[in-house]
């Protein structure tokens, strides 16, 4: 049976949309609480949060926006420096350059395929499988718009607002026809406890939720996403992946730390501090409380 909370009240949305900007400006806290209730159908208790998703709202509003290291690690350029400082430079995907403007890119010096991403946001990227077919004018319009967007203000994840908007161009890892499997490890107070494995990206994308012992964690499936028909195989280097994630994330209450495994080599992808803004609709509501028990934010609560 599908989760009934996935059904959206379109009339309510139509009424609410024109007032979003006003509420954001007047009270970010009220906006986040209303957004959380609208999406998850649960009230948001910020005074005594017990759910994982509630605790993410607290971190989203009051902790991460004030934490410069969070902003550094949430950015695609800054996190490379952090990963290098921690001794894992060998896991970084090679890059061809970092640019403040699209016009600064010399495409003649780039290989036939690569990935272009904005440094300060999620989802602002272009996969270039064949440089000869890239519509540069269209790409320039997209990146100029993205670079001028305050992503943190738009999503109310203010730790993104401190990140300098830039374009980073990475090597295209994995095959051109099949994007690599991604392993998204959830690290709570320095301990990796669960993950989801993303397969079939660009074709038939699936999200398989697991505990780190590779047993099923089906109840934590979220937002109606489907798991793979066949459970993905556990990578031979998964223990090493966990060790790297826990070391990178040990100074933060919560981080989702993402990796690829390409022919047995670990590649670091990114660190995400408030996945989906923390507004997740879990298949089994009990998992929200279970994950909430794993996440201790008592040291960060207002006295």
For each residue, the residues with C-beta under 8 A, 3 or more apart:
1:
2: 6 224
3: 6 224 281 282 283
4: 7
5: 40 41 281
6: 2 3 223 224 281
7: 4
8: 13
9: 12 13
10: 13 14
11: 14 15
12: 9 15 16 38
13: 8 9 10 16 17 38
14: 10 11 17
15: 11 12 18
16: 12 13 19 20 34 38
17: 13 14 20
18: 15
19: 16 22 23
20: 16 17 23 24 31
21: 24 25
22: 19 25 26
23: 19 20 26 27 30 31 34
24: 20 21 28 31 153 156
25: 21 22
26: 22 23 30
27: 23 30 31
28: 24 31 32 61 156 158
29: 32 33 46 61
30: 23 26 27 33 34
31: 20 23 24 27 28 34 35 156
32: 28 29 35 36 44 57 60 61 156
33: 29 30 36 37 43 44 46 57
34: 16 23 30 31 37 38
35: 31 32 38 39 156 277 279
36: 32 33 39 40 42 44 53 54 57 278 279
37: 33 34 40 41 42 43 44
38: 12 13 16 34 35
39: 35 36 279 281
40: 5 36 37 53 279 280 281
41: 5 37 281
42: 36 37 51 53 54
43: 33 37
44: 32 33 36 37 49 54 57
45: 48 49 50 51 54
46: 29 33 49 54 57 58 61
47:
48: 45
49: 44 45 46 54 55 57 58 292 297
50: 45 54 55 289 292
51: 42 45 54 55 288 289 291 292
52: 55 56 287 288 289 290 291 292 294 295
53: 36 40 42 56 57 278 279 280 282 288 292
54: 36 42 44 45 46 49 50 51 57 58 292
55: 49 50 51 52 58 59 253 254 292 295 297
56: 52 53 59 60 254 274 275 277 278
57: 32 33 36 44 46 49 53 54 60 61 278
58: 46 49 54 55 61 62 63 297 300 301
59: 55 56 62 63 64 253 254 273 274 278 297 300
60: 32 56 57 63 64 65 156 157 274 277 278
61: 28 29 32 46 57 58 65
62: 58 59 65 66 300 302
63: 58 59 60 66 67 253 297 300
64: 59 60 67 70 71 157 158 159 273 274
65: 60 61 62 152 158 159 161
66: 62 63
67: 63 64 70 71 159
68: 71 72 162
69: 72 73 82 251
70: 64 67 73 74 159 252 273
71: 64 67 68 74 75 78 159 160 161 162 163
72: 68 69 75 78 79 81 82 163
73: 69 70 78 79 82 252 255 271 273
74: 70 71 78 79 159 160 163 271 272 273
75: 71 72 78 79 119 120 160 163 164
76: 79 80 117 118 119 120 168 270
77: 80 81 98 119 163 164 166 168
78: 71 72 73 74 75 81 82 119 163
79: 72 73 74 75 76 82 83 270 271
80: 76 77 83 84 92 95
81: 72 77 78 84 85
82: 69 72 73 78 79 85 86 248
83: 79 80 86 88 89 91 92 248 268
84: 80 81 87 88 89 92
85: 81 82
86: 82 83 247 248
87: 84
88: 83 84 91 92 244 247 248 268
89: 83 84 92
90:
91: 83 88 244 259 266 267 268
92: 80 83 84 88 89 95 267 268
93: 170 171 173 267 268 269
94: 170 171
95: 80 92 98 168 169 170 171
96: 109 110 111 114 169 170 171
97: 105 168 169
98: 77 95 119 166 167 168 169
99: 102 104 105 166 167 168 169
100: 104 166 167
101: 104 147 167
102: 99 105 139 140 143 144 147 167
103: 140
104: 99 100 101
105: 97 99 102 110 167 169
106: 109 110
107: 110 131 134 136
108:
109: 96 106
110: 96 105 106 107 114 131 169
111: 96 114 131 171
112: 130 131 132
113: 128 129 130 131 172 176
114: 96 110 111 128 131 169 170 171 172
115: 125 126 127 128 169 170 171 172
116: 125 126 128 139 143 167 168 169
117: 76 124 125 167 168 169 170
118: 76 121 124 125 143 146 147 151 165 166 167 168
119: 75 76 77 78 98 163 164 165 166 167 168
120: 75 76 124 151 152 160 163 164 165 166
121: 118 124 146 149 151 160 165
122: 151 272
123:
124: 117 118 120 121 142 143 146 149 151
125: 115 116 117 118
126: 115 116 139 142
127: 115 172 179
128: 113 114 115 116 131 134 172
129: 113 172 176
130: 112 113 133 134
131: 107 110 111 112 113 114 128 134
132: 112
133: 130
134: 107 128 130 131 139
135: 138 139
136: 107 139 140
137: 140 141
138: 135 141 142
139: 102 116 126 134 135 136 142 143
140: 102 103 136 137 143 144
141: 137 138 144 145
142: 124 126 138 139 145 146
143: 102 116 118 124 139 140 146 147 167
144: 102 140 141 147 148
145: 141 142 148 149
146: 118 121 124 142 143 149 165
147: 101 102 118 143 144 165 166 167
148: 144 145 165
149: 121 124 145 146 154 165
150: 153 154 161
151: 118 120 121 122 124 154 155 157 160 161
152: 65 120 155 156 157 158 159 160 161 162 163
153: 24 150 156 158 161
154: 149 150 151
155: 151 152 160 277
156: 24 28 31 32 35 60 152 153 277
157: 60 64 151 152 160 273 274 277
158: 28 64 65 152 153 161 162
159: 64 65 67 70 71 74 152 162 273 274
160: 71 74 75 120 121 151 152 155 157 163
161: 65 71 150 151 152 153 158
162: 68 71 152 158 159
163: 71 72 74 75 77 78 119 120 152 160
164: 75 77 119 120
165: 118 119 120 121 146 147 148 149
166: 77 98 99 100 118 119 120 147
167: 98 99 100 101 102 105 116 117 118 119 143 147
168: 76 77 95 97 98 99 116 117 118 119
169: 95 96 97 98 99 105 110 114 115 116 117
170: 93 94 95 96 114 115 117 173
171: 93 94 95 96 111 114 115
172: 113 114 115 127 128 129 176
173: 93 170 180 260 262 267
174: 178 179 180 260 262
175: 178 179 180
176: 113 129 172
177:
178: 174 175 202 203
179: 127 174 175 201 202
180: 173 174 175 201 260 261 262
181: 197 198 199 232 260 261
182: 197 198 201 258 259 260 269
183: 195 197 198 235 238 241 258 259 260 261
184: 195 196 197 198 256 257 258
185: 192 194 195 212 241 242 245 256 257 258 259
186: 192 193 194 195 254 256 291
187: 190 191 192 193 245 246 249 250 252 254 255 256 257
188: 191 192 193 253 254 291 294 295 296
189: 253 254 294 295 296
190: 187 246 249 250 251
191: 187 188 246 294
192: 185 186 187 188 195 212 242 245 246 249 257
193: 186 187 188 211 212 291 294
194: 185 186 209 210 211 212 217 220 291
195: 183 184 185 186 192 209 210 212
196: 184 207 208 209 210 220
197: 181 182 183 184 207 208 210 228 232
198: 181 182 183 184 201 205 206 207
199: 181 205 206 208 228 232
200: 203 204 205 206 228
201: 179 180 182 198 205
202: 178 179 205
203: 178 200
204: 200
205: 198 199 200 201 202 225
206: 198 199 200 225 226 227 228 229
207: 196 197 198 221 225 226 227
208: 196 197 199 227 228 231 232
209: 194 195 196 216 217 218 219 220 221 227
210: 194 195 196 197 214 215 216 217 231
211: 193 194 214 215 216 217
212: 185 192 193 194 195 242
213:
214: 210 211 234 238
215: 210 211
216: 209 210 211 231
217: 194 209 210 211 220 287
218: 209 221 227 283 284
219: 209 282 283 284 286 287
220: 194 196 209 217 282 283 284 287 291
221: 207 209 218 225 226 227 282 283
222: 225 276 280 281 282 283
223: 6 276 280 281
224: 2 3 6 281
225: 205 206 207 221 222
226: 206 207 221
227: 206 207 208 209 218 221
228: 197 199 200 206 208 231 232
229: 206
230:
231: 208 210 216 228
232: 181 197 199 208 228
233:
234: 214 238
235: 183 238 241 261
236: 264
237: 240 241 261 264 266
238: 183 214 234 235 241 242
239: 242 243
240: 237 243 244 266
241: 183 185 235 237 238 244 245 259 261 266
242: 185 192 212 238 239 245 246
243: 239 240 246 247
244: 88 91 240 241 247 248 257 259 266 268
245: 185 187 192 241 242 248 249 257 259
246: 187 190 191 192 242 243 249 250
247: 86 88 243 244 250
248: 82 83 86 88 244 245 255 257 268 271
249: 187 190 192 245 246 252 255 257 271
250: 187 190 246 247
251: 69 190
252: 70 73 187 249 255 273
253: 55 59 63 188 189 295 296 297 299 300
254: 55 56 59 186 187 188 189 273 295 297
255: 73 187 248 249 252 271 272 273
256: 184 185 186 187 271 272 273 275
257: 184 185 187 192 244 245 248 249 268 270 271
258: 182 183 184 185 268 269 270 271 272
259: 91 182 183 185 241 244 245 266 267 268 269
260: 173 174 180 181 182 183 266 267 269
261: 180 181 183 235 237 241 264 265 266 267
262: 173 174 180 265 267
263:
264: 236 237 261
265: 261 262
266: 91 237 240 241 244 259 260 261
267: 91 92 93 173 259 260 261 262
268: 83 88 91 92 93 244 248 257 258 259
269: 93 182 258 259 260
270: 76 79 257 258
271: 73 74 79 248 249 255 256 257 258
272: 74 122 255 256 258 275
273: 59 64 70 73 74 157 159 252 254 255 256
274: 56 59 60 64 157 159 277 278
275: 56 256 272 278 280
276: 222 223 279 280
277: 35 56 60 155 156 157 274
278: 36 53 56 57 59 60 274 275
279: 35 36 39 40 53 276
280: 40 53 222 223 275 276 288
281: 3 5 6 39 40 41 222 223 224
282: 3 53 219 220 221 222 285 287 288
283: 3 218 219 220 221 222 287
284: 218 219 220 287
285: 282 288 289
286: 219 289 290
287: 52 217 219 220 282 283 284 290 291
288: 51 52 53 280 282 285 291 292
289: 50 51 52 285 286 292 293
290: 52 286 287 293 294
291: 51 52 186 188 193 194 220 287 288 294 295
292: 49 50 51 52 53 54 55 288 289 295
293: 289 290
294: 52 188 189 191 193 290 291
295: 52 55 188 189 253 254 291 292
296: 188 189 253 299
297: 49 55 58 59 63 253 254 300 301
298: 301
299: 253 296
300: 58 59 62 63 253 297
301: 58 297 298
302: 62
303:
